[in-house]
Amino acid sequence: MTKPGGPEPLSPPRLLDGRDPGRSEMEEILRGCGIALAAPALDLLWAYHRLLREHNPELNLTRVRNFRRMVLKLYADALLPADRLELPSPLLDLGTGAGMPGIPLKIYRPRLEVLLAESRGRRVAFLETAIARLGLEGVRVVPGRLTAAFETPVAAVITRAVEPIAATLGRVAGCLVRGGLAVFMKGPRCEAEVDTARRRCAAEYALEADHAYTIPGTPYARRLVVFRRLTAPLPERRARALSRNPAPPIVSPQNPTFKDLKRLLTARGIRKSGRALVAGEKAVRDVLARHRAVCRAWVATPEEVPPAAAAELDWIRLDPALFAELDRFGTHRPLLLIEVPPIAPWSPAEGFPPGATVLLPFQDPENVGAAVRSAAAFGAAQVLLLRESAHPFHPKALRASGGAVLEIPLRAGPSLAELPDDLPLIALSAEGEPLERASFPEAFGLLAGLEGPGLPAAWRRRAVRIPMRPGVDSLNAAAAVAVALYAWRRGRE
């Protein structure tokens, strides 16, 4: 018996008159989809179908086993993209499985040179058998999991694989040529995935086409999403980067450059050098896109070639063990060396600009980063870093801020004790009036207390508090700032 929802039982397909379906029935179904195959091509596709049915019980090559659905959902589905766009050669079928869409496309467009990439060993063996039995020329199998290290040039990639589009675009970085096409055979609801890929890969790919269609005569909805590569593939980028950075990789912990980089893991080192390290794939990508002027170097292992957005930066290549010492968050992704923008001093005589100025005395860099992120998100005018504050470009602060330390003006202020009593401040404390009763001036400062001791007594006497249920002592300091900023922003709308 077959489990509910499992593959259809394999039984000899039958027509209503009791005959087994054959080549002519396949031809009729394909013609109903607008696909006309010449006799030799139809013979090959029929032979491929027979091979699938022969090996499927042992290898589980497909869960689709009804004859008509096989023709529609496997073969017609594989062939229709060739009628909607011109597929260049060589064509890489990524995650081909049993050979789809690559083998049907080769049969339909015999001039195509096709590479079938498949990681599962038994399916690789089936593909080799199919190529030999069908006598296909200009087709070869690429066994194993394909990564950016695969550098055989291809003019197009096509895939029915289920991984996110952005992940596949990264995977083919080593092989897809400039101007090449990445073709994704998707289901109808992939808008979010397409939008994510457009954002993440904007420096290297452009959305070329997005065709919505159904397999003719069926309810099977499809999307054909096509991205065009704008940049050179990995081998070209590597050669260019090495010509600009001919020095060998750094392998010694005593290397002066490495020692300088390691000092950037501390606030003291950041203050002394005026530089900082950005960690995390998204943070690095965002800083490259939005703050290119402060970027100085791509810090990575020798295998991590700078992307197009970082092509003009220095490439500091580190032995993997040395890189791991800098990769304190275990991202296993390249770091970005940036110049820290000047943080101008603030004097109480200046007062506050219109809106909210967030005053931070936090000594925990993660709290500093989180509070700066909230300040940027809710539209504060500036962040005033009191003397007690951790450095906003400390690695933990940078990471917690999500890059927001580069998005909002930062100023250096006095200590908590040196703040004049007549400043228009709204202080946050576990004591004081409820936050919902607070009246926010046109220009004011939002003052959070130190982690642990909170605020000096003078400020606590005119503080506001965030109501909480009994038994909860207080909020995290950065969370309290976020709640107060939300209340202020909501009151302005």
HELIX and SHEET records of a PDB file:
HELIX    1   1 ARG A   23  GLY A   32  1                                  10    
HELIX    2   2 ALA A   39  LEU A   59  1                                  21    
HELIX    3   3 PHE A   67  MET A   70  1                                   4    
HELIX    4   4 VAL A   71  ALA A   76  3                                   6    
HELIX    5   5 ASP A   77  ARG A   84  1                                   8    
HELIX    6   6 GLY A  102  TYR A  108  1                                   7    
HELIX    7   7 GLY A  121  LEU A  134  1                                  14    
HELIX    8   8 ILE A  165  ARG A  171  1                                   7    
HELIX    9   9 GLU A  191  ARG A  200  1                                  10    
HELIX   10  10 LEU A  234  ARG A  244  1                                  11    
HELIX   11  11 PRO A  256  ARG A  263  1                                   8    
HELIX   12  12 ALA A  267  SER A  273  1                                   7    
HELIX   13  13 GLU A  281  ARG A  290  1                                  10    
HELIX   14  14 ARG A  292  VAL A  294  5                                   3    
HELIX   15  15 ALA A  308  ALA A  310  5                                   3    
HELIX   16  16 PRO A  320  LEU A  326  1                                   7    
HELIX   17  17 PRO A  348  GLU A  350  5                                   3    
HELIX   18  18 PRO A  365  ALA A  377  1                                  13    
HELIX   19  19 PRO A  395  SER A  401  1                                   7    
HELIX   20  20 ALA A  404  LEU A  406  5                                   3    
HELIX   21  21 LEU A  416  GLU A  418  5                                   3    
HELIX   22  22 LEU A  435  ARG A  437  5                                   3    
HELIX   23  23 ALA A  457  ARG A  460  1                                   4    
HELIX   24  24 ALA A  477  ARG A  492  1                                  16    
SHEET    1   A 7 VAL A 139  PRO A 143  0                                        
SHEET    2   A 7 VAL A 114  GLU A 118  1                                        
SHEET    3   A 7 LEU A  91  LEU A  94  1                                        
SHEET    4   A 7 VAL A 154  THR A 159  1                                        
SHEET    5   A 7 LEU A 176  LYS A 186  1                                        
SHEET    6   A 7 ALA A 221  ARG A 229 -1                                        
SHEET    7   A 7 TYR A 205  THR A 214 -1                                        
SHEET    1   B 4 ARG A 275  VAL A 278  0                                        
SHEET    2   B 4 LEU A 335  GLU A 339 -1                                        
SHEET    3   B 4 CYS A 295  ALA A 300 -1                                        
SHEET    4   B 4 ASP A 314  ARG A 317  1                                        
SHEET    1   C 7 ALA A 344  PRO A 345  0                                        
SHEET    2   C 7 LEU A 410  ALA A 412  1                                        
SHEET    3   C 7 GLN A 382  LEU A 385  1                                        
SHEET    4   C 7 GLY A 355  LEU A 360  1                                        
SHEET    5   C 7 ALA A 443  LEU A 447  1                                        
SHEET    6   C 7 LEU A 425  PRO A 434  1                                        
SHEET    7   C 7 ALA A 463  ARG A 465  1                                        
END                                                                             
